Amino acid sequence: MLKYLIKQSKPLLLSASIACIVHGVCSVLLLTQISAALTTTESDNSEMALIFAATALCVMVSYMASAILFERLGQRAHAELRSFIAKRVITSDYRQLELLGAARIQSALSEHCTRVAEFFVTFPVILTNAVVVAGCLVYMAFLSWQVFLLAILVIGFGSLGYHLAHLRAIRHLDIAAEEQDTLFAYFRSLTDGAKELRLNRDKRTTFYDEVLGRSIEKVRKERTLGMSIFVASASWGNFLIYAFIGMVLFMLVGDVPDRALIMTGYALVFVYMLGPLEALLLNIPRANLAQVSAERIEEVTRSMSSSESQTRQVDLPPLQSIRLKGVLHRYYHEQKDEMFTLGPVDLEFHPGEITFLIGGNGSGKTTLAKLLVGLYPPEEGKVMLNDATINDVNRDYYRQYFSTIFSDFHLFDRLLETNHAEDLDQRGNKLLTKLHLQHKVKVKNGTFTTLTLSQGQRKRLALVITYLENRPFLVFDEWAADQDPVFKEIFYHELLPELRAMNKTILVISHDDRYFHLADRLIRMENGRLTDVSGQPAKTESETIVSTLVTADGVA
């Protein structure tokens, strides 16, 4: 991931890196001039002062240039990462997104993206200080090769200890990164489960103390431990530097002429080098954090592969028929704790037809709807649109025939439909009035004034969007479940017949047995198998339950 970002920003990164190197070199030159000024015996320093001023100006300009360029790099990297992940989410197979989970995606888009972007802010600090430290070592080699060799020995010894500490610290940071994904799911529960937490004190206390609190504490503990190891290793490096200074000042520099001037020069170099070396050791862990986050992003995006081609065609030919032939799908059934097989399903739909799909909870109704609309590809069998077989090449195109309102639907805060955009507000507000929502929400410039609505009102707003999409095939998954009796009557007796008159194909998943007689076709699903009961008097749900109980007792 870091290689990808670097490749995307090569010219800017190269310019910023050159500015950093110039800044580091000029900083070392400034140090040598200070050292020369302290140790020189010449009385005329005017030329040295001019050189010093020019070097100081170069230090300032190069620092400004590198800081601004790397800030631009960081912001660009942040934006490109978010765009990259968002595109992968949009084009990924829906089933893979379900398996991956929203929390991991949110974590990648927020914290991990931020940490990778911070690498580009940290990099100039690392690069500049690395140049300064290297320059100081070269200056020491110029002054004394014995001192230089000792410095190399000390730095090598310190680097070995730092590397060993680095390996252990990264393990703790990896654990923290994994727990962070879980923590984001708990953060979502804070708002999604707000009603339940407020209604139950024990649940609220247990969630905060034993679930959310433990996860927060684990992230804190692992990150603190990882970063503490880095800090300890940096402190070890500082100790070696001070030991190095002591050895040079009190052992290597003997009783030589101008001993005070030489010791002053060495001390100045050591003290000056200590700050950049400490900054270097402290910022390398932040770069490692960016590496950990980049690996997490790669792991998430690798799980979001797409096997389908994205459609570019907007115009759809009229819908003549949709057929499911021998369609079969297997998935893990949580209630039964086993693999559940749906199908084989043979089913056909035509325009101007209302089909009711009924059955108990967990029987596979919603899964069948997802197979029908192309969110799941069938493992066996085939789906056919107007006698053309649907596959990975045209499945995205096939999905453009459908408008759906699933039980876990999502409302966007604006109308994203581009057809007839010029009168979208007018048409939307007209439909809001039709569904008695005009006092709650309006459409202004394609945006809803509010989404703070009850679940029943939100479903009516979703129905408004479905009308505006004007797709040939409509799927309603328990749409009327949260509506009061008045709007149930409107939905079943007014809206569905109106949509049928518009030649729409309609699939309604419902438990409202009092309205089953309004369907053109009634299909029951039990344990993943379909039974067409269109030609029979439709039993109510209560009658079905009684019949099942009587059969089980051996009476019938």
Steps between C-alpha positions, in 0.01 A plus 500: 500500500784740582668407170175575319473845659867578435459398136197727467695803630853447367574856374365668813670249729831544318481879529411484869781250569757722325382793712544284813851394399597863427360599841703228674821585314462872572433424867828307521682782318354743749636284780848490348497878467397542864777260603750688284391833647550369853844355432646753253769745607445744216383848590323579171177295482305705244530243221406219738199701615373539143537127433322427828210730408463344154505151646242593764274643228537177300407298811182705543393485133573126462310424822196697381508334158533146639230552767249645251568235235468212746182648647356502148619142459333395824166655408516354149584156638207523743259593223633239256482225760141581588406518132679170433319318783163659412532388137584148611194497727272627221622244246545205737269200496221558751545162666865578574402829664256314724771256607756776552278710724445875521726553802820395321419720203427799725823442688695492174334820375560693820788409727716287269477756217599774743802308626624424149459867407698598811792306358548776241511758779742285701723416205662846469591490868662160454677598178624838624629368830660200330693744278598708804623195694691372195649846446612521862670161469679614185613815680630289787686279252657815361609602849616155618467156341537335845194690623311409183568128544384516860183681389429230241548232767263674742235559233524139382460370856206733557339403170512131590318562827251727323429236234427232759271740686338596170396141426330463837332840482351427158329188638320712758404759239358224277284374787377854562417544131292179496315600816435843348274341237292338776491827692347680202214248504443577869502873427223442248303311763509811718262676260321210329419344839433826685136412580585157636787633713284768658214265574714243678745615766670161537549471125637855486742440787618164365548637150706793622706317764554157345467555126578856391724580796707184462548561129606862558736386774651228283573746218649745752705234673645345184578833337650639817714191541616509138583871505662468845737240362592742223556781752710271720713403203541869413609571856752217471633669188528833686692332781746359250547846352576651840738212573659569164544868588659408832743257337605756242541789741673316782682212329569560131594868523818505704736776599542663159544859390172698484328222693222736617419610145490142372279386787271798437466403134425136579252588776318736266467230233382240752245726665372619162475143371310381808178684406481370141591149616226503762248635247609228260450224756163635612358549150599161361227335716242729342617384161461143627144580608434621147640172369268301730201708387598460135508123546154510660367703206654254255345210689157662490518602133626156397180359650292728277576356160240526224424234245244713316527754221360846575225607263518820300168456323212704641216436255316179585284310249148417621476219753329197351583231752742396772547130565685308767582149378637251751651780710676371812682683778666376821582705809550461872170506690555641849170379646564140395880521540554324169539562128165592350410418140257723316353341190510379242260779405303520177312828476381742232389864515317716244407870479173612658507213751493514881660203674483447876780296661399365839652265758644485847803689628825341388338315212719680243264767361743793518786285366282406203429870440876574501553220248218635286633858486858387434663582834594132536612293201342152497732210578301279267233565239456827312309825497363616166392848391288505182643154418861623544708325766643722775867456588790704641522705182143631503385456863557867588299598193226255606478661846398831340153354444425490872398736776494342844406584856654232720431485872851637567475773235713814511386855427740746338452862594443602138341378181772339292280429199613683187192435283274806470726688741348834400164427667625261769409732789147552368435131438655402832291748703186388316568141604576609857157660515342184361658299785414765764863595564481863381493633859805298602741525209538680168734478202710813440761502225489122490569470876264389777455759773521228767534126548401511867183299454332196648566164336160502333559850364847404380347210307251736340789728404677198349183432301515856364854431377383174343230686308757754376740227386223368274652153453306214335524256795420594862580288805345580840638303795248533787439864403167522682629341822564839667198683359181581684172346371418807290821483298479122471164552330648766274798280408304184420178648357630815326875498438547140385208513251632836377845353440349200324306737275836659415603151376751450780604154611461477878624254761365554853643307795225517759343352811178704462270204432186717477633641171619178338190490278622815320795317343494367147716216626574373848822306564599341827856427607575233759854387588640645179241337271223677308138393477270679255158524664347741246226262399400422859313711754771686687524390860560765761815480709298398804324224305837371381632482858188317624519256209865429574434441872207268429709297256783474753263363767385226267139622490500552127 
